[in-house]
Amino acid sequence: MANRIVIDPVTRIEGHAKISIYLDDEGNVSDAEFHVVEFRGFEKFCEGRPYAEMPGITSRICGICPVSHLLASAKAGDAIMAVNIPPAAEKLRRLMNLGQIIQSHALSFFHLSAPDFVLGWDTPPAHRNVFGLMAANKDLARAGIRLRQFGQEVIATLGGQKIHPAWAVPGGVREPLTEAGRDRLRAWLPEAYATTQLALDLFRKTLKSHTREVQIFGNFQSLFMGLVEPDGTWEHYGGKLRFVDSSGSVIADQLEPQKYSECIAEAVQPSSYLKSPYYLPLGLPDGMYRVGPLARLNVAEQMGTSKADAELKKFKKLGRGAVTSSFLYHYARLIEILAAVERIELSLGDADLLSEELRADAGINSFRGVGVSEAPRGTLFHDYTVDRNGLLQKVNLIIATGQNNLAMNQTVAQLARHYIRGGRKEIPEPLLNRIEHGIRCFDPCLSCSTHAVGQMPLRVRLVAADGRVLSEVARG
């Protein structure tokens, strides 16, 4: 390959990564790769630890989505104990996960992605961020911050703190909801509804002005996977696995999450620390699938709440079969926020949330436990194997962002081929930002909560085969 363009780091995502774009001798894009350059090693250094410690340990994988790992890990512990947790404990876990979905989706939409389509792709990077959004539309920015705060308040009200709550444990949870906490959350609901509607109205306008982005930002055929209830209702904590194809046809349904290895395999790429899961029956490349909000809405037949159901019908009209444009992950997030707010409102009247019957007690009844739930970015698997003393012998974590890895690579390649053609020797920064935004659509969480704001460091070099620097773009 004669030339290579490197975007390093990719900004306004949760973690550290870079993009390489390879050009042929004619200057056209021949390939592109999304590299994850972090290595955390949780699967190895957790070996030898007691399984009961895992919710507290694995929630430290990320400061943005600790609840997701907390709950999946606790569910794996439930399976090792072979217990059905008390009904109140499951309802409380569900409530916390709804708060997690709201806070994470609000962060993605308002803080990380909205600066592009609200301020404009050509806005200088020093201003194209949440601070620029505050300067341009302080009411919108404040509303987004408050909506995220509402999600965090749900988490803190149950778990005692917004980040890394030591609350869910194998067998149940530690504390119930209090009456004061319930009243506090109820009082916040009207504002949460209003902000969600504000965001939906904003994105509907964005769709009218960004028809080209809808067509080219990761718009391709793939499979989609997510959890659903038996009747196809959207699920975020329980349920079973469903795969649909790009036509919207169900190709596998009601698959037991604990038997995920019968339908999901993991490939390894030498250029990235991120694994690349795929649908095993179809192999590679046909088994590429997407997870997360876009996938969950594609596999679901209804959201299960009135306002979100009405919005889902509008969403599904944007596709012929499945909705395949990754740009519409943003829309899907907003619909999930709406569903989460509705479900929180419905659940707060349940007396079980105040119950003290919160934990099942048992020993080691199974040497393997798999915990599966829907993280904001997609289906999350925690798979633990223990000895008879409950010490971990093997740990496998399949993270949502990893499951989107193949699709993110294809998105980068699709955008690069569209924007970089015919041997152009200067690659303007706004063009590179569009390629970056293809990754932001997926809201990748790279096992870390660090992302750049303000002056965002980025250096891109276009280098000829003889080593000459044809073009260089720096920012930050």
C-alpha positions as CSV (number, residue, x, y, z in Angstrom):
1,M,0.0,0.0,0.0
2,A,1.6,3.3,-1.1
3,N,0.1,5.7,1.4
4,R,-1.4,5.6,4.8
5,I,-3.5,8.2,6.7
6,V,-3.5,7.9,10.5
7,I,-6.0,9.6,12.8
8,D,-4.5,9.3,16.2
9,P,-6.2,9.7,18.7
10,V,-9.8,9.4,17.7
11,T,-11.5,12.1,19.8
12,R,-14.8,12.4,21.6
13,I,-15.1,8.7,22.3
14,E,-14.8,7.0,25.6
15,G,-11.2,5.7,25.5
16,H,-8.2,5.8,23.3
17,A,-8.0,4.6,19.7
18,K,-6.7,5.5,16.2
19,I,-7.8,5.1,12.6
20,S,-5.6,4.1,9.7
21,I,-6.7,4.7,6.2
22,Y,-4.7,3.0,3.5
23,L,-4.4,4.4,-0.1
24,D,-3.4,2.6,-3.3
25,D,-1.0,4.0,-5.9
26,E,-3.9,6.0,-7.5
27,G,-4.7,7.6,-4.2
28,N,-8.0,5.8,-3.6
29,V,-8.8,4.1,-0.3
30,S,-8.0,0.4,-0.4
31,D,-8.7,-0.4,3.2
32,A,-9.3,1.2,6.6
33,E,-8.9,0.0,10.2
34,F,-10.1,1.1,13.6
35,H,-7.4,0.2,16.2
36,V,-8.0,0.0,19.9
37,V,-4.6,0.7,21.5
38,E,-5.5,0.1,25.2
39,F,-4.9,-3.2,27.0
40,R,-6.6,-3.8,30.4
41,G,-6.3,-7.5,31.0
42,F,-9.3,-8.0,33.3
43,E,-9.9,-11.5,32.0
44,K,-6.5,-12.7,33.2
45,F,-5.9,-10.8,36.4
46,C,-9.3,-11.8,37.8
47,E,-8.3,-15.5,37.7
48,G,-7.9,-16.8,41.3
49,R,-10.3,-14.2,42.8
50,P,-13.5,-15.3,44.6
51,Y,-16.5,-15.0,42.3
52,A,-18.3,-12.9,44.9
53,E,-15.7,-10.1,44.4
54,M,-16.3,-9.9,40.7
55,P,-19.2,-7.3,40.6
56,G,-17.0,-4.8,42.5
57,I,-13.9,-5.6,40.5
58,T,-15.4,-5.6,37.0
59,S,-17.4,-2.4,37.6
60,R,-14.0,-0.7,37.6
61,I,-13.6,-1.7,33.9
62,C,-15.3,1.6,33.1
63,G,-16.2,4.9,34.8
64,I,-19.0,5.5,32.2
65,C,-20.8,2.1,32.3
66,P,-19.9,0.5,35.7
67,V,-23.5,-0.5,36.3
68,S,-23.5,-2.6,33.2
69,H,-20.6,-4.7,34.4
70,L,-21.9,-4.7,38.0
71,L,-25.2,-6.3,36.9
72,A,-23.8,-8.8,34.3
73,S,-21.3,-9.9,36.9
74,A,-23.9,-10.3,39.7
75,K,-26.0,-12.4,37.2
76,A,-23.1,-14.7,36.6
77,G,-22.8,-15.1,40.4
78,D,-26.5,-15.9,40.6
79,A,-25.9,-18.7,38.0
80,I,-22.9,-20.1,40.0
81,M,-25.1,-20.2,43.1
82,A,-28.0,-21.6,40.9
83,V,-30.5,-19.4,42.6
84,N,-33.5,-17.3,41.6
85,I,-33.1,-14.0,43.2
86,P,-36.0,-12.4,45.1
87,P,-38.5,-10.5,42.8
88,A,-37.7,-7.2,44.6
89,A,-34.0,-7.6,43.8
90,E,-34.7,-8.2,40.1
91,K,-37.0,-5.1,39.9
92,L,-34.4,-3.0,41.7
93,R,-31.6,-4.2,39.3
94,R,-33.8,-3.3,36.4
95,L,-34.5,0.2,37.8
96,M,-30.7,0.8,38.1
97,N,-30.1,-0.4,34.6
98,L,-32.7,2.0,33.3
99,G,-30.8,4.8,35.0
100,Q,-27.6,3.6,33.5
101,I,-29.1,3.7,30.0
102,I,-30.4,7.2,30.4
103,Q,-27.1,8.7,31.8
104,S,-24.9,7.0,29.2
105,H,-27.1,7.8,26.2
106,A,-27.5,11.4,27.3
107,L,-23.7,11.7,27.5
108,S,-23.3,10.2,24.0
109,F,-26.0,12.4,22.4
110,F,-25.5,15.8,24.0
111,H,-21.8,15.8,24.9
112,L,-20.0,13.6,22.3
113,S,-22.1,13.6,19.1
114,A,-24.4,16.7,19.1
115,P,-21.5,19.2,18.6
116,D,-21.1,17.8,15.1
117,F,-24.6,18.1,13.8
118,V,-25.7,21.0,15.9
119,L,-22.6,23.3,15.5
120,G,-21.7,21.9,12.0
121,W,-19.0,19.6,10.7
122,D,-16.8,22.6,9.6
123,T,-16.7,24.3,13.1
124,P,-13.1,24.4,14.3
125,P,-12.4,21.5,16.7
126,A,-11.5,23.9,19.6
127,H,-15.2,24.9,19.6
128,R,-16.8,21.8,18.2
129,N,-17.4,20.2,21.7
130,V,-19.7,20.4,24.6
131,F,-18.3,23.8,25.6
132,G,-19.0,25.1,22.2
133,L,-22.5,23.7,22.5
134,M,-22.9,25.6,25.8
135,A,-21.9,28.8,24.1
136,A,-24.2,28.3,21.1
137,N,-27.2,27.0,22.9
138,K,-26.9,27.0,26.7
139,D,-30.4,25.8,27.3
140,L,-29.9,22.7,25.1
141,A,-26.5,21.9,26.8
142,R,-28.0,22.4,30.3
143,A,-30.9,20.2,29.5
144,G,-28.6,17.5,28.3
145,I,-26.4,17.7,31.4
146,R,-29.5,17.6,33.6
147,L,-30.9,14.5,31.8
148,R,-27.7,12.7,32.3
149,Q,-27.8,13.8,36.0
150,F,-31.3,12.2,36.3
151,G,-29.9,8.9,35.2
152,Q,-27.0,9.2,37.6
153,E,-29.5,10.1,40.4
154,V,-31.3,6.8,39.8
155,I,-28.0,5.0,40.2
156,A,-27.0,7.0,43.3
157,T,-30.4,6.7,45.0
158,L,-30.2,2.9,44.8
159,G,-26.4,2.3,45.1
160,G,-25.3,5.2,47.3
161,Q,-23.0,6.7,44.6
162,K,-23.1,7.6,40.9
163,I,-20.0,5.7,39.9
164,H,-19.0,2.1,41.0
165,P,-21.8,1.5,43.4
166,A,-21.1,-1.5,45.6
167,W,-24.8,-2.6,45.5
168,A,-25.6,-5.6,43.2
169,V,-24.2,-8.9,44.6
170,P,-24.5,-12.6,43.7
171,G,-28.0,-13.5,44.9
172,G,-29.5,-10.0,44.8
173,V,-28.8,-6.5,46.0
174,R,-27.8,-4.8,49.2
175,E,-30.4,-2.1,49.8
176,P,-33.9,-1.3,48.6
177,L,-35.3,2.0,47.4
178,T,-36.4,4.3,50.1
179,E,-39.6,6.3,50.1
180,A,-37.6,9.6,50.1
181,G,-35.6,8.3,47.1
182,R,-38.8,7.3,45.2
183,D,-40.3,10.7,45.8
184,R,-37.1,12.4,44.6
185,L,-37.1,10.4,41.3
186,R,-40.8,11.0,40.7
187,A,-40.3,14.8,41.0
188,W,-37.6,14.6,38.3
189,L,-39.8,12.8,35.7
190,P,-41.5,15.8,34.0
191,E,-38.1,17.4,33.3
192,A,-36.8,14.1,32.0
193,Y,-39.7,13.8,29.6
194,A,-39.4,17.4,28.4
195,T,-35.7,17.1,27.7
196,T,-36.1,13.8,25.8
197,Q,-38.8,15.4,23.7
198,L,-36.5,18.3,23.0
199,A,-33.8,16.0,21.8
200,L,-36.2,14.0,19.6
201,D,-37.5,17.2,18.0
202,L,-33.9,18.3,17.4
203,F,-32.9,15.0,15.8
204,R,-35.9,14.9,13.6
205,K,-34.7,18.3,12.2
206,T,-31.2,16.8,11.9
207,L,-32.6,14.0,9.8
208,K,-34.0,16.5,7.3
209,S,-30.8,18.4,7.0
210,H,-28.5,15.3,7.0
211,T,-29.9,13.0,4.4
212,R,-26.5,12.3,2.9
213,E,-25.1,11.3,6.3
214,V,-27.9,8.9,6.8
215,Q,-27.0,7.2,3.5
216,I,-23.2,7.0,3.9
217,F,-22.5,6.8,7.7
218,G,-22.1,3.1,8.2
219,N,-25.1,2.1,6.0
220,F,-24.6,-1.5,4.9
221,Q,-26.1,-4.9,5.4
222,S,-25.3,-6.8,8.6
223,L,-27.0,-8.9,11.2
224,F,-28.3,-7.4,14.4
225,M,-28.5,-9.0,17.9
226,G,-30.2,-8.2,21.1
227,L,-32.3,-9.5,24.0
228,V,-36.1,-9.7,23.6
229,E,-39.0,-11.0,25.6
230,P,-40.8,-14.0,24.2
231,D,-43.3,-11.8,22.4
232,G,-40.5,-9.7,20.8
233,T,-40.8,-6.8,23.3
234,W,-37.6,-4.7,23.9
235,E,-35.6,-6.0,26.8
236,H,-32.6,-4.6,28.7
237,Y,-32.0,-7.0,31.6
238,G,-33.5,-10.4,31.0
239,G,-35.0,-12.1,28.0
240,K,-33.3,-14.2,25.3
241,L,-31.1,-13.6,22.3
242,R,-32.6,-12.8,18.8
243,F,-30.7,-12.3,15.5
244,V,-32.3,-10.5,12.5
245,D,-30.8,-9.8,9.1
246,S,-30.8,-6.6,7.1
247,S,-34.1,-7.5,5.6
248,G,-35.6,-7.6,9.1
249,S,-36.1,-11.3,9.0
250,V,-35.5,-13.2,12.2
251,I,-32.8,-15.8,11.6
252,A,-32.5,-17.1,15.2
253,D,-34.7,-16.5,18.2
254,Q,-35.1,-17.2,21.9
255,L,-31.5,-18.4,22.2
256,E,-30.4,-19.1,25.7
257,P,-27.9,-16.4,26.7
258,Q,-26.0,-18.9,28.8
259,K,-25.3,-20.9,25.6
260,Y,-24.0,-17.9,23.7
261,S,-20.9,-19.9,22.6
262,E,-23.1,-22.0,20.3
263,C,-23.9,-18.9,18.2
264,I,-21.1,-16.4,18.9
265,A,-17.4,-16.9,18.1
266,E,-14.6,-14.5,18.6
267,A,-11.9,-13.6,16.1
268,V,-8.7,-11.7,16.9
269,Q,-7.1,-9.0,14.8
270,P,-3.3,-8.3,15.1
271,S,-3.9,-4.6,14.7
272,S,-6.2,-4.1,17.7
273,Y,-6.6,-5.3,21.3
274,L,-10.4,-5.4,20.6
275,K,-11.8,-8.9,19.8
276,S,-14.2,-9.3,16.9
277,P,-17.1,-11.5,17.7
278,Y,-19.3,-12.9,14.8
279,Y,-22.4,-15.1,14.3
280,L,-20.9,-18.6,14.3
281,P,-23.3,-20.3,11.9
282,L,-22.5,-17.9,9.1
283,G,-18.8,-17.5,9.8
284,L,-16.8,-14.5,8.5
285,P,-17.5,-12.1,6.9
286,D,-21.2,-13.0,6.6
287,G,-21.6,-13.4,10.4
288,M,-20.8,-9.7,11.1
289,Y,-23.5,-8.3,13.5
290,R,-24.2,-5.1,15.3
291,V,-25.4,-4.6,18.9
292,G,-26.6,-1.6,20.9
293,P,-29.6,0.8,20.4
294,L,-29.8,0.4,16.7
295,A,-29.7,-3.4,16.9
296,R,-32.1,-3.6,19.9
297,L,-34.7,-1.5,18.0
298,N,-34.3,-3.7,14.9
299,V,-34.8,-7.0,16.8
300,A,-37.7,-5.6,18.9
301,E,-41.3,-5.6,17.7
302,Q,-42.4,-3.2,20.4
303,M,-40.9,-1.1,23.2
304,G,-43.5,-2.0,25.7
305,T,-44.5,1.6,26.6
306,S,-46.9,3.9,24.8
307,K,-44.7,6.9,23.9
308,A,-41.7,4.8,22.9
309,D,-43.9,2.5,20.9
310,A,-45.2,5.4,18.9
311,E,-41.6,6.6,18.2
312,L,-40.5,3.1,17.3
313,K,-43.0,3.0,14.5
314,K,-41.5,6.2,13.0
315,F,-38.0,4.7,13.4
316,K,-38.8,1.5,11.6
317,K,-40.1,3.4,8.6
318,L,-36.6,4.7,8.0
319,G,-35.5,1.2,6.8
320,R,-36.5,-1.3,4.2
321,G,-36.6,-4.2,6.6
322,A,-34.1,-3.4,9.2
323,V,-32.8,0.1,9.7
324,T,-29.2,-0.2,8.5
325,S,-27.7,3.3,8.8
326,S,-25.3,3.6,11.8
327,F,-26.1,7.4,11.8
328,L,-29.5,6.4,13.2
329,Y,-27.9,5.0,16.4
330,H,-28.4,8.5,17.6
331,Y,-32.2,8.3,17.1
332,A,-32.3,4.8,18.6
333,R,-30.6,6.2,21.8
334,L,-33.3,8.8,22.2
335,I,-36.1,6.3,21.8
336,E,-34.4,4.1,24.5
337,I,-34.1,7.1,26.8
338,L,-37.9,7.7,26.3
339,A,-38.7,4.0,27.0
340,A,-36.4,4.1,30.1
341,V,-38.1,7.2,31.5
342,E,-41.6,5.6,30.9
343,R,-40.5,2.4,32.6
344,I,-39.1,4.2,35.6
345,E,-42.4,6.1,36.0
346,L,-44.3,2.8,35.9
347,S,-42.0,1.0,38.3
348,L,-41.9,3.6,41.0
349,G,-45.4,2.6,42.1
350,D,-44.3,-1.0,42.8
351,A,-44.2,-1.7,46.5
352,D,-41.6,-4.4,46.0
353,L,-39.0,-1.7,45.4
354,L,-39.2,-0.9,49.2
355,S,-39.0,-4.6,50.2
356,E,-36.3,-5.9,52.5
357,E,-36.4,-9.3,50.9
358,L,-33.4,-8.7,48.6
359,R,-31.0,-11.7,48.7
360,A,-30.9,-15.4,48.1
361,D,-28.3,-17.3,50.0
362,A,-26.5,-20.4,48.6
363,G,-23.1,-21.9,48.1
364,I,-21.4,-23.2,44.9
365,N,-24.0,-25.1,43.0
366,S,-22.5,-24.7,39.5
367,F,-18.9,-24.5,38.3
368,R,-19.8,-22.1,35.5
369,G,-22.0,-19.0,35.5
370,V,-22.9,-16.7,32.6
371,G,-24.5,-13.3,33.2
372,V,-26.0,-11.4,30.3
373,S,-27.7,-8.0,30.2
374,E,-28.0,-5.1,27.8
375,A,-25.4,-2.4,28.4
376,P,-26.1,1.0,26.8
377,R,-23.8,0.0,23.9
378,G,-25.1,-3.5,23.5
379,T,-25.4,-7.0,24.9
380,L,-22.8,-7.7,27.6
381,F,-21.6,-11.2,28.5
382,H,-19.7,-12.2,31.7
383,D,-18.7,-15.9,31.7
384,Y,-17.0,-17.3,34.8
385,T,-15.7,-20.8,35.6
386,V,-14.9,-21.5,39.2
387,D,-13.5,-24.4,41.3
388,R,-15.4,-25.9,44.3
389,N,-14.1,-23.1,46.5
390,G,-15.6,-20.4,44.3
391,L,-12.2,-19.2,42.9
392,L,-12.2,-18.2,39.3
393,Q,-10.4,-20.5,36.9
394,K,-11.4,-18.8,33.7
395,V,-13.1,-15.5,32.8
396,N,-14.4,-14.4,29.4
397,L,-16.0,-11.0,28.9
398,I,-17.7,-10.2,25.6
399,I,-18.1,-6.4,25.5
400,A,-20.6,-4.6,23.3
401,T,-18.0,-2.5,21.6
402,G,-16.1,-5.6,20.6
403,Q,-19.2,-7.0,19.0
404,N,-19.4,-3.8,17.0
405,N,-15.8,-4.0,16.0
406,L,-16.2,-5.5,12.5
407,A,-19.0,-3.0,11.8
408,M,-17.0,0.0,13.0
409,N,-14.1,-1.1,10.7
410,Q,-16.6,-1.3,7.8
411,T,-18.0,2.1,8.6
412,V,-14.6,3.7,8.6
413,A,-13.8,2.1,5.2
414,Q,-17.1,3.2,3.8
415,L,-16.7,6.8,4.8
416,A,-13.1,7.0,3.8
417,R,-13.9,5.7,0.3
418,H,-16.6,8.3,0.0
419,Y,-14.5,11.3,1.1
420,I,-11.0,10.4,0.0
421,R,-10.6,9.9,-3.7
422,G,-8.3,10.4,-6.6
423,G,-5.0,11.1,-5.0
424,R,-6.0,14.2,-3.1
425,K,-2.9,15.5,-1.3
426,E,-4.7,17.5,1.4
427,I,-7.2,16.0,3.8
428,P,-9.1,18.8,5.5
429,E,-9.8,18.5,9.2
430,P,-13.6,18.6,8.8
431,L,-13.5,15.7,6.4
432,L,-11.5,13.7,8.9
433,N,-14.0,14.6,11.6
434,R,-16.7,13.1,9.4
435,I,-14.8,9.8,9.4
436,E,-14.3,10.0,13.1
437,H,-18.0,10.6,13.6
438,G,-18.7,7.2,11.9
439,I,-17.1,5.7,15.1
440,R,-19.0,8.1,17.4
441,C,-22.3,6.7,16.0
442,F,-21.5,3.5,17.8
443,D,-20.4,5.4,21.0
444,P,-17.6,2.9,21.6
445,C,-16.5,2.5,25.2
446,L,-12.9,1.3,25.2
447,S,-12.7,0.1,28.8
448,C,-12.0,3.6,30.0
449,S,-13.9,6.8,30.6
450,T,-11.2,9.2,29.2
451,H,-12.2,11.3,26.2
452,A,-10.8,14.6,25.0
453,V,-12.7,17.9,25.1
454,G,-11.6,21.5,24.4
455,Q,-8.4,21.4,22.4
456,M,-8.6,17.9,21.0
457,P,-5.2,16.5,20.1
458,L,-5.1,14.9,16.6
459,R,-2.3,14.4,14.1
460,V,-2.9,13.0,10.6
461,R,-0.2,12.4,8.1
462,L,-0.4,11.4,4.5
463,V,2.9,9.8,3.5
464,A,4.0,8.8,0.0
465,A,5.7,5.5,-0.8
466,D,9.1,7.3,-0.9
467,G,8.6,8.7,2.6
468,R,7.6,12.2,1.6
469,V,5.0,13.9,3.7
470,L,2.3,15.0,1.3
471,S,-0.1,16.4,3.8
472,E,-0.2,16.9,7.6
473,V,-3.1,18.0,9.7
474,A,-2.6,18.8,13.4
475,R,-5.0,20.0,16.0
476,G,-4.8,20.5,19.8
